[in-house]
């Protein structure tokens, strides 16, 4: 590097730290008797290809996105239903609970009535076709995925709507995934 060429840095005196692991740093701190240092925090989400792609998609379709919109990108699977609507789909009970907790009054929550499965959250300005597609995706990732029809409950504030849909084959919705 230019710093080495100018004699300001001697590479042979540097630690052999590389990658995300903080093990070598912890060993060094222990050797020097240091006990009060910040814990490792993992990498920056912006360096992860899937998250940065999700963020790019969000800003392209929702220039006025909020912090909550960005927080939703961290949870579960993301699907672009249309230029005006996005579906966040939980992967497990933990992400389902986080999605439920972050939902705003304008968001629409979707869940299967008769089968266990993911919780979905539609954000943006969805139209009827977006909601039908979101319901079919929720059905496709639940335990009723092999059923001909699945009842999906759509919740927005105090309003409830029940919609019966055929689960969409996963291969047919892969192009909608935001990665």
C-alpha positions in Angstrom: 0.0 0.0 0.0 1.1 3.6 -0.3 1.4 3.8 3.5 3.8 0.8 3.5 5.8 2.3 0.6 6.3 5.5 2.5 7.5 3.5 5.6 4.6 4.6 7.7 3.3 1.1 8.2 5.3 -2.1 8.8 3.0 -5.0 7.7 5.1 -7.5 9.7 4.1 -5.8 12.9 0.3 -6.0 12.2 -1.9 -8.7 13.6 -3.1 -11.5 11.3 -6.8 -10.4 11.5 -9.0 -11.1 8.5 -12.6 -11.9 7.8 -15.5 -11.5 10.3 -14.1 -13.6 13.1 -13.0 -11.7 16.2 -11.3 -14.7 17.8 -7.8 -13.4 17.1 -8.7 -10.0 18.6 -10.1 -11.7 21.7 -6.9 -13.6 22.1 -4.9 -10.5 21.8 -7.0 -8.6 24.3 -6.7 -11.5 26.8 -2.9 -11.5 26.4 -2.8 -7.8 27.2 -5.2 -8.2 30.1 -8.0 -6.2 28.4 -11.4 -7.2 29.6 -13.6 -4.2 28.8 -13.9 -4.0 25.0 -17.0 -4.0 22.8 -18.4 -7.3 21.7 -18.4 -8.3 18.0 -21.4 -7.0 16.1 -21.4 -9.0 12.9 -21.1 -7.4 9.5 -23.0 -4.5 8.1 -26.3 -5.4 6.4 -25.4 -3.2 3.5 -22.6 -5.5 2.5 -24.9 -8.5 2.3 -26.0 -9.0 -1.3 -29.6 -10.0 -0.5 -30.2 -7.1 1.8 -28.7 -4.5 -0.5 -30.9 -5.9 -3.3 -34.0 -5.6 -1.1 -33.0 -2.0 -0.2 -32.5 -1.1 -3.8 -35.9 -2.5 -4.6 -37.6 -0.6 -1.8 -36.1 2.8 -2.7 -36.9 2.2 -6.4 -40.6 1.6 -5.6 -41.1 3.6 -2.4 -38.8 6.7 -2.4 -40.5 7.9 0.7 -39.8 4.6 2.6 -39.8 4.8 6.4 -37.6 3.1 9.0 -40.3 0.5 9.5 -40.1 -0.3 5.8 -36.4 -0.9 6.1 -36.9 -3.0 9.3 -39.3 -5.2 7.4 -36.6 -6.0 4.9 -34.6 -7.8 7.6 -37.5 -10.2 8.3 -38.3 -13.3 6.3 -38.8 -13.6 2.6 -39.7 -10.5 0.4 -41.9 -10.6 -2.7 -42.6 -7.7 -5.1 -46.3 -8.1 -5.8 -46.6 -5.1 -8.1 -44.8 -1.7 -8.4 -47.1 -0.5 -5.5 -47.1 -3.5 -3.1 -44.6 -5.8 -1.3 -45.2 -8.9 0.7 -43.0 -9.8 3.7 -43.4 -13.5 4.6 -42.3 -14.9 8.0 -39.9 -17.9 8.0 -40.6 -19.2 11.5 -42.5 -18.3 14.7 -39.9 -15.8 15.7 -40.1 -13.8 12.5 -43.9 -14.1 12.4 -44.0 -12.5 15.9 -41.6 -9.7 14.8 -43.7 -9.0 11.7 -46.9 -8.9 13.8 -45.2 -6.5 16.2 -43.9 -4.1 13.5 -47.2 -4.0 11.5 -48.7 -0.5 11.0 -52.4 0.3 10.8 -52.0 0.7 7.0 -50.4 -2.8 6.6 -52.4 -5.9 5.9 -51.6 -9.1 7.7 -52.4 -12.5 6.1 -52.5 -15.9 7.7 -54.0 -19.3 6.9 -57.2 -20.1 8.8 -56.9 -23.9 8.9 -53.2 -24.6 8.5 -50.0 -23.6 10.3 -47.7 -21.5 8.3 -46.1 -18.1 7.8 -47.6 -14.7 8.6 -47.6 -12.3 5.7 -47.6 -8.5 5.7 -48.5 -6.5 2.6 -47.2 -3.0 2.6 -47.5 -0.2 0.1 -50.7 0.5 -1.9 -52.0 -2.9 -2.8 -54.8 -3.5 -5.2 -57.2 -6.5 -5.1 -55.0 -8.5 -7.5 -52.0 -7.9 -5.2 -53.9 -9.2 -2.2 -55.1 -12.3 -4.0 -51.5 -13.0 -5.1 -50.2 -12.4 -1.5 -52.8 -14.8 -0.2 -51.8 -17.5 -2.7 -48.1 -17.0 -1.7 -49.0 -17.3 2.0 -50.9 -20.5 1.2 -47.9 -21.9 -0.8 -45.6 -21.6 2.2 -48.0 -23.1 4.7 -48.9 -26.6 5.7 -51.8 -26.5 3.3 -49.6 -26.0 0.2 -50.8 -29.3 -1.3 -54.5 -28.5 -0.8 -56.6 -27.4 -3.8 -57.9 -24.4 -1.8 -56.8 -22.6 1.4 -58.7 -20.0 3.4 -56.6 -17.0 4.2 -57.6 -14.3 6.7 -56.6 -10.7 5.8 -56.5 -8.3 8.7 -56.1 -4.6 8.6 -56.7 -2.9 11.9 -60.2 -4.0 13.1 -61.2 -5.1 9.6 -61.1 -8.8 8.6 -61.6 -10.4 5.2 -61.6 -14.1 4.4 -60.3 -15.2 1.0 -60.2 -18.7 -0.5 -57.2 -19.2 -2.9 -55.3 -22.0 -4.5 -51.7 -22.1 -3.3 -49.4 -20.8 -6.0 -46.7 -23.3 -7.0 -43.4 -22.0 -5.6 -41.6 -22.2 -9.0 -44.3 -19.8 -10.3 -43.5 -17.2 -7.6 -39.7 -17.3 -7.6 -39.5 -14.4 -10.0 -41.3 -12.3 -7.5 -38.7 -12.8 -4.8 -36.6 -9.8 -3.9 -33.0 -10.9 -3.2 
